[in-house]
C-alpha cells in the first residue's frame, strides 16, 4: 500500500486504542461527512481520522441563496477545510473515493491511492438529476456549487446591464429550492427579466408545511413570477424549452416552445455513490439502503448518512420501496452525524449501537432578499423577522465555534453583505 499523502495536523498523535488501527475514513465533506468528522474528533481514544473530499471549501448549502444575492459573503458560508480542520486531529486528503473493496476494507481514490480503513463513513451526497431530459447537461445551469453561484451572478449582471428588457429566465422544479431561487432572482432582476417557474406536479411545495406553502405562493405572486404547474420539460435547447402538459406525451399534445435567456435546473437530485464491491442495495434514486443504526445493509463496518442514505425504519417490501424514510435535509444530516459518530465509537468498543430517530425541528424557506418563512413547534412567522430568525438558526449550525463567532461579529458590525434588491 502506497504512502498516504494526506494533510495531517501536527498535534494529532494517535490514541493508545487507535494506534494499531487503520484510520476511520470519511468519504465526502458535506454536512454529513464534515460534522461526523468533527464529532469523532471530540471522542477520546479514537483511531486516526481521515476526511476525503475533493473540494477546498465546505459549502453551507441552505445559505447559498444569500450568497447569490450578496446578503452574505463567501467566507461566511464557504470556509476552507484547511481552516475548519486545523488543530482538530483530522487528516484531509483532497481526492475522491471511486471504489470500495468491502471484503478487504480498502478504498481506492481517483488519484490512484489505496487506503485501508477500520470504519468507513459514506457521505458523498447527491447531484442534480436530469431525469433523462435531452439538453439539460448542455444548456441548463445548476445551483449546487460555488461555481454555479458565480455563473448565476454573471447571468444577473448580463441581464441587468443588457439593452433588452422582458427576457425570461426559466427555473425547472417547484420544490423549496426552485421557489427560493425564483424569489431571490426576481428581487435581483427587478423588471429586467421575468421568471417562469415550471413544475411537473399539480402544485408547488407539495411536501412543505401549509403555512410555508401559502407564504411561498404569496411571495411568488408579489414578485410577478409566472407559475406553470402540470407542465413537463421535453427538452432544453439553446435559447428555448420544449414543454408539454404532464398528463400526456408529445403525440397527444403539441409541444410548446418557450423562448428563454437561461434555464436553471432545480428539479431533483440523484445519488451516484462510489462503486462498492461486492455491490450494495440501493433504491431507485441511487441511495444506499441502511439500517436505523446508520450501518450499510449487511456491512458492520460501513456507515452511511446525508443525501446518500435511505434509512429504513420498517421491514422493507422491495429494494425499490423499503418503507418509511427520513427526509434528505440538512437538519437530518446534522442530527445523524452525532448518532453516527457515537455508533462508530460503540462499534469499535463492541457495544450495542444507538438507533437514529430524527426529530423534526421545523421548516424554513428563504423567500427573497431580506424575507423568509418558518414554521415549527406550533410557531409560524413570515417576513423580515423570519429572515433574521432563520439566519440565527443557521448561525448556530455553522461548523465550529470560531466560525460562528466570526460570522456573528461580522453581522453585528453590519458586514453580512450588501444585498441586491432594487
C-alpha positions as CSV (number, residue, x, y, z in Angstrom):
1,X,0.0,0.0,0.0
2,X,1.5,3.3,-1.1
3,X,2.4,6.1,1.3
4,X,-0.7,8.2,2.1
5,X,-0.3,11.9,1.2
6,X,-2.9,13.4,3.4
7,X,-2.7,16.7,5.3
8,X,-2.4,15.9,9.0
9,X,-2.4,18.2,12.0
10,X,0.9,18.3,13.9
11,X,-0.9,17.7,17.2
12,X,-3.0,14.7,16.1
13,X,-0.9,11.9,17.5
14,X,-3.0,8.6,17.6
15,X,-4.5,7.5,20.9
16,X,-3.5,4.3,22.6
17,X,-6.5,2.4,21.4
18,X,-6.3,3.8,17.9
19,X,-2.5,3.4,17.4
20,X,-2.7,0.0,15.8
21,X,-5.9,0.5,13.7
22,X,-6.3,1.8,10.2
23,X,-8.0,5.2,10.2
24,X,-11.7,5.9,10.3
25,X,-12.2,7.2,6.7
26,X,-15.0,9.7,5.9
27,X,-15.8,9.9,2.2
28,X,-17.4,13.3,1.5
29,X,-17.1,16.6,3.3
30,X,-20.6,17.9,3.1
31,X,-22.9,18.3,6.1
32,X,-22.9,14.6,7.0
33,X,-19.2,13.9,6.4
34,X,-17.8,17.1,8.0
35,X,-20.0,17.1,11.1
36,X,-19.3,13.4,11.6
37,X,-15.6,14.0,11.4
38,X,-15.8,16.9,13.9
39,X,-17.9,14.8,16.3
40,X,-15.5,11.9,16.1
41,X,-12.6,14.3,16.8
42,X,-14.2,15.1,20.2
43,X,-14.1,11.4,21.3
44,X,-11.3,10.1,23.4
45,X,-9.2,7.1,22.2
46,X,-10.3,7.1,18.6
47,X,-8.2,5.8,15.7
48,X,-6.8,8.3,13.2
49,X,-9.4,10.3,11.3
50,X,-9.2,10.9,7.6
51,X,-11.6,13.1,5.6
52,X,-11.5,12.5,1.8
53,X,-13.0,15.5,-0.1
54,X,-12.1,16.9,-3.5
55,X,-13.1,20.5,-2.9
56,X,-11.2,23.1,-1.0
57,X,-14.2,24.7,0.7
58,X,-17.1,23.4,2.7
59,X,-20.4,24.8,1.5
60,X,-23.3,25.6,3.8
61,X,-26.0,24.9,1.2
62,X,-29.1,26.4,3.0
63,X,-27.4,29.8,2.8
64,X,-26.3,29.6,-0.8
65,X,-29.3,31.8,-1.8
66,X,-28.0,34.6,0.4
67,X,-24.5,34.3,-1.2
68,X,-26.1,34.6,-4.6
69,X,-27.9,37.8,-3.7
70,X,-25.0,39.3,-1.8
71,X,-26.7,39.3,1.6
72,X,-23.8,37.1,2.8
73,X,-20.2,36.8,2.0
74,X,-18.4,33.8,0.6
75,X,-16.1,33.2,3.7
76,X,-19.2,33.2,5.9
77,X,-20.8,30.1,4.2
78,X,-17.9,28.5,2.5
79,X,-14.9,28.2,4.9
80,X,-11.9,26.2,3.7
81,X,-11.4,22.7,5.0
82,X,-7.8,23.6,6.0
83,X,-9.2,26.3,8.4
84,X,-12.0,24.1,9.7
85,X,-9.8,21.1,10.4
86,X,-6.8,22.9,11.8
87,X,-6.0,21.7,15.3
88,X,-8.8,19.1,15.2
89,X,-6.7,16.0,14.7
90,X,-8.4,15.2,11.4
91,X,-6.4,14.4,8.3
92,X,-7.7,15.7,4.9
93,X,-7.0,14.1,1.5
94,X,-8.0,16.3,-1.4
95,X,-9.3,13.5,-3.5
96,X,-12.4,11.5,-4.4
97,X,-13.3,7.9,-3.4
98,X,-14.0,5.9,-6.6
99,X,-14.2,2.3,-5.5
100,X,-14.5,0.4,-2.2
101,X,-13.3,-3.1,-1.6
102,X,-15.5,-4.1,1.3
103,X,-14.0,-7.5,1.8
104,X,-10.5,-6.1,2.3
105,X,-11.6,-2.8,3.9
106,X,-9.9,-0.7,1.3
107,X,-10.9,2.5,-0.5
108,X,-9.5,3.4,-3.9
109,X,-9.4,7.0,-5.0
110,X,-9.5,8.9,-8.2
111,X,-5.8,9.8,-7.9
112,X,-4.8,6.2,-7.5
113,X,-4.4,5.9,-3.7
114,X,-5.4,2.8,-1.8
115,X,-6.2,3.2,1.8
116,X,-7.2,0.8,4.5
117,X,-10.0,1.6,7.0
118,X,-11.2,0.4,10.3
119,X,-14.6,2.0,9.8
120,X,-15.9,3.8,6.7
121,X,-18.4,6.7,6.5
122,X,-20.0,7.3,3.2
123,X,-21.4,10.8,2.8
124,X,-20.7,11.7,-0.8
125,X,-24.0,13.5,-1.3
126,X,-26.1,13.9,-4.4
127,X,-26.1,15.8,-7.7
128,X,-28.7,17.2,-10.0
129,X,-30.9,14.6,-11.8
130,X,-31.7,15.4,-15.4
131,X,-34.3,12.7,-15.4
132,X,-33.1,11.8,-18.9
133,X,-34.4,15.1,-20.4
134,X,-32.3,16.0,-23.5
135,X,-30.2,19.1,-23.3
136,X,-30.1,19.6,-19.5
137,X,-26.4,18.9,-19.1
138,X,-25.5,21.0,-22.2
139,X,-27.8,24.0,-21.8
140,X,-29.1,24.3,-18.2
141,X,-27.5,25.9,-15.2
142,X,-27.4,24.3,-11.8
143,X,-27.4,25.7,-8.2
144,X,-25.3,23.4,-6.0
145,X,-21.8,24.8,-6.0
146,X,-19.8,28.0,-5.7
147,X,-19.1,27.8,-9.5
148,X,-22.9,27.7,-10.0
149,X,-23.3,30.8,-7.9
150,X,-20.7,32.7,-10.0
151,X,-22.4,31.6,-13.2
152,X,-25.8,32.9,-12.0
153,X,-24.3,36.1,-10.7
154,X,-22.8,36.7,-14.2
155,X,-26.2,36.0,-15.7
156,X,-27.8,38.5,-13.5
157,X,-25.2,41.1,-14.4
158,X,-25.7,40.4,-18.0
159,X,-29.5,40.8,-17.9
160,X,-29.4,43.9,-15.6
161,X,-26.9,45.7,-17.8
162,X,-28.1,44.4,-21.2
163,X,-30.1,46.5,-23.7
164,X,-33.1,44.2,-23.7
165,X,-35.9,44.1,-21.2
166,X,-38.6,41.5,-20.8
167,X,-36.4,38.4,-21.3
168,X,-37.4,35.2,-19.4
169,X,-35.4,33.0,-17.1
170,X,-36.9,29.6,-16.6
171,X,-36.5,27.6,-13.3
172,X,-37.4,24.0,-13.6
173,X,-38.6,22.4,-10.3
174,X,-41.2,23.7,-7.9
175,X,-39.8,22.3,-4.6
176,X,-38.2,24.5,-2.0
177,X,-35.0,25.0,-4.0
178,X,-36.9,26.2,-7.1
179,X,-39.2,28.5,-5.1
180,X,-36.4,30.1,-3.0
181,X,-34.3,30.6,-6.1
182,X,-37.2,32.2,-8.0
183,X,-37.8,34.7,-5.2
184,X,-34.2,35.7,-5.0
185,X,-33.7,36.1,-8.7
186,X,-36.9,38.1,-9.1
187,X,-35.7,40.5,-6.5
188,X,-32.2,40.7,-8.1
189,X,-33.5,41.2,-11.6
190,X,-36.4,43.5,-10.9
191,X,-38.1,44.5,-14.2
192,X,-35.2,43.5,-16.3
193,X,-36.4,39.9,-16.8
194,X,-39.3,37.7,-15.9
195,X,-39.1,34.4,-14.0
196,X,-41.0,31.3,-15.2
197,X,-41.3,28.6,-12.6
198,X,-42.1,25.2,-14.1
199,X,-43.3,22.2,-12.1
200,X,-44.4,18.9,-13.4
201,X,-46.6,18.1,-10.5
202,X,-50.0,19.6,-9.7
203,X,-48.7,22.2,-7.2
204,X,-45.7,23.9,-5.8
205,X,-44.1,23.0,-2.5
206,X,-46.2,19.9,-2.3
207,X,-44.2,18.4,0.6
208,X,-43.9,21.6,2.7
209,X,-46.0,22.7,5.6
210,X,-49.2,24.5,4.8
211,X,-48.1,27.9,6.2
212,X,-44.8,27.9,4.3
213,X,-46.6,26.7,1.1
214,X,-49.0,29.6,1.4
215,X,-46.3,32.1,2.1
216,X,-44.2,30.8,-0.8
217,X,-47.1,31.2,-3.2
218,X,-47.7,34.8,-2.0
219,X,-44.1,35.7,-2.3
220,X,-44.0,34.4,-5.9
221,X,-47.2,36.3,-6.8
222,X,-45.9,39.6,-5.3
223,X,-42.8,39.3,-7.5
224,X,-44.8,38.5,-10.6
225,X,-43.3,35.1,-11.1
226,X,-45.2,33.1,-13.6
227,X,-46.1,29.6,-12.3
228,X,-46.6,26.7,-14.7
229,X,-47.7,23.6,-12.8
230,X,-48.7,20.4,-14.5
231,X,-46.0,21.1,-17.1
232,X,-43.1,18.8,-18.1
233,X,-40.0,19.7,-19.9
234,X,-39.4,17.6,-23.1
235,X,-36.1,19.2,-24.0
236,X,-33.7,22.0,-23.1
237,X,-32.2,23.7,-26.2
238,X,-30.1,26.8,-26.8
239,X,-32.5,29.7,-26.3
240,X,-35.7,27.8,-25.6
241,X,-37.5,25.0,-23.8
242,X,-39.9,22.4,-25.3
243,X,-42.9,21.9,-22.9
244,X,-46.0,19.8,-22.7
245,X,-48.7,19.1,-20.2
246,X,-47.7,16.4,-17.7
247,X,-50.7,14.2,-18.5
248,X,-49.7,13.2,-22.0
249,X,-46.9,12.7,-24.4
250,X,-46.0,14.8,-27.4
251,X,-48.2,12.6,-29.6
252,X,-51.2,13.8,-27.6
253,X,-50.2,17.5,-27.0
254,X,-48.2,19.5,-29.4
255,X,-45.1,20.7,-27.7
256,X,-44.9,24.4,-26.7
257,X,-41.7,26.3,-27.4
258,X,-40.8,28.8,-24.7
259,X,-38.0,31.3,-25.5
260,X,-35.7,31.9,-22.6
261,X,-32.5,33.7,-21.8
262,X,-31.4,30.9,-19.4
263,X,-32.7,27.7,-17.8
264,X,-31.9,26.8,-14.2
265,X,-32.4,23.1,-13.3
266,X,-33.8,22.5,-9.8
267,X,-35.9,19.5,-10.5
268,X,-34.4,16.9,-8.2
269,X,-31.3,15.1,-7.0
270,X,-29.8,11.7,-7.7
271,X,-27.0,9.9,-5.9
272,X,-24.0,8.2,-7.5
273,X,-22.2,6.5,-4.7
274,X,-18.7,5.1,-5.1
275,X,-18.6,1.6,-6.6
276,X,-18.9,-1.0,-3.9
277,X,-17.5,-4.5,-4.4
278,X,-19.5,-6.6,-3.8
279,X,-22.4,-4.4,-4.8
280,X,-24.8,-2.9,-2.1
281,X,-28.5,-2.5,-2.3
282,X,-29.8,0.9,-3.3
283,X,-33.2,2.5,-4.1
284,X,-34.3,3.9,-7.5
285,X,-32.6,7.3,-6.7
286,X,-29.3,5.7,-6.1
287,X,-29.4,6.0,-2.3
288,X,-27.8,3.2,-0.3
289,X,-30.1,1.2,2.0
290,X,-29.0,1.3,5.6
291,X,-30.5,0.3,8.9
292,X,-31.7,2.6,11.6
293,X,-28.3,2.5,13.3
294,X,-26.9,4.0,10.1
295,X,-24.9,1.0,9.1
296,X,-25.0,0.0,5.4
297,X,-27.1,-3.1,4.9
298,X,-25.1,-6.3,5.6
299,X,-21.9,-4.3,6.4
300,X,-20.9,-4.0,10.1
301,X,-18.0,-1.5,9.5
302,X,-19.5,0.8,6.9
303,X,-21.9,3.7,7.8
304,X,-24.0,6.0,5.6
305,X,-25.7,9.4,6.1
306,X,-26.8,12.5,4.4
307,X,-28.4,12.5,0.9
308,X,-26.8,9.2,0.2
309,X,-28.6,7.3,2.9
310,X,-32.0,5.6,2.7
311,X,-32.7,5.0,6.3
312,X,-35.1,2.2,6.9
313,X,-37.4,2.2,10.0
314,X,-39.7,-0.6,9.0
315,X,-39.3,-4.0,7.2
316,X,-38.9,-3.4,3.5
317,X,-41.1,-4.9,0.9
318,X,-38.9,-4.5,-2.1
319,X,-35.5,-2.9,-2.7
320,X,-37.2,0.0,-4.5
321,X,-39.7,0.6,-1.8
322,X,-38.0,-0.1,1.5
323,X,-40.5,1.7,3.7
324,X,-40.6,4.9,5.8
325,X,-37.6,7.2,5.5
326,X,-36.1,10.4,6.9
327,X,-36.1,13.3,4.5
328,X,-32.9,14.3,2.8
329,X,-32.5,17.7,4.5
330,X,-29.6,19.4,6.3
331,X,-31.3,19.1,9.7
332,X,-31.4,15.3,9.3
333,X,-27.7,15.2,8.4
334,X,-26.9,17.4,11.4
335,X,-28.7,15.0,13.8
336,X,-27.4,11.8,12.1
337,X,-23.8,12.9,12.3
338,X,-23.8,12.9,16.2
339,X,-25.5,9.5,16.3
340,X,-23.2,8.0,13.6
341,X,-20.1,9.3,15.4
342,X,-21.3,7.7,18.7
343,X,-22.1,4.4,16.9
344,X,-18.6,4.2,15.5
345,X,-17.3,4.5,19.0
346,X,-19.7,1.8,20.2
347,X,-18.8,-0.4,17.2
348,X,-15.1,-0.2,18.0
349,X,-15.7,-0.9,21.7
350,X,-18.0,-3.9,20.9
351,X,-21.1,-2.1,22.4
352,X,-24.7,-2.0,21.2
353,X,-25.4,0.7,18.7
354,X,-27.9,3.5,19.0
355,X,-31.0,3.8,16.8
356,X,-31.3,7.1,14.8
357,X,-34.7,8.7,15.1
358,X,-34.7,12.2,13.6
359,X,-36.5,15.0,15.4
360,X,-38.4,17.4,13.2
361,X,-37.2,20.9,14.2
362,X,-39.4,22.8,11.8
363,X,-39.1,24.1,8.3
364,X,-37.6,27.4,6.9
365,X,-37.7,28.9,3.5
366,X,-35.8,31.9,2.1
367,X,-38.4,34.0,0.1
368,X,-36.5,36.9,-1.4
369,X,-33.9,39.4,-0.3
370,X,-34.5,40.1,3.5
371,X,-37.5,37.8,3.7
372,X,-38.3,34.3,4.8
373,X,-40.9,32.0,6.2
374,X,-40.7,29.5,9.0
375,X,-42.9,27.1,10.9
376,X,-42.2,24.6,13.7
377,X,-43.5,23.6,17.1
378,X,-46.7,25.4,16.6
379,X,-45.0,28.6,15.7
380,X,-45.2,30.4,12.4
381,X,-43.6,33.6,11.1
382,X,-43.0,35.3,7.7
383,X,-41.2,38.4,6.5
384,X,-38.1,40.2,7.8
385,X,-38.5,38.8,11.3
386,X,-38.5,35.2,9.9
387,X,-35.4,36.1,7.8
388,X,-33.5,37.2,10.9
389,X,-34.5,34.1,12.9
390,X,-33.6,31.9,10.0
391,X,-30.1,33.4,9.9
392,X,-29.7,33.0,13.7
393,X,-30.8,29.3,13.5
394,X,-28.2,28.6,10.8
395,X,-25.5,30.6,12.6
396,X,-25.8,28.1,15.4
397,X,-25.3,25.3,12.9
398,X,-22.1,26.6,11.2
399,X,-19.2,24.2,11.7
400,X,-17.2,25.2,14.7
401,X,-17.4,27.8,17.4
402,X,-14.6,30.0,15.9
403,X,-16.5,30.4,12.6
404,X,-19.8,31.1,14.4
405,X,-18.2,33.9,16.4
406,X,-16.5,35.4,13.4
407,X,-19.8,35.4,11.4
408,X,-21.8,36.7,14.3
409,X,-19.3,39.6,14.8
410,X,-19.5,40.5,11.1
411,X,-23.3,40.5,11.2
412,X,-23.3,42.7,14.3
413,X,-20.9,45.1,12.6
414,X,-23.2,45.2,9.5
415,X,-20.8,43.3,7.3
416,X,-23.1,40.5,6.3
417,X,-23.2,41.7,2.7
418,X,-25.0,44.4,0.8
419,X,-27.8,42.5,-1.0
420,X,-29.0,43.3,-4.4
421,X,-32.7,44.1,-4.1
422,X,-33.6,47.0,-6.4
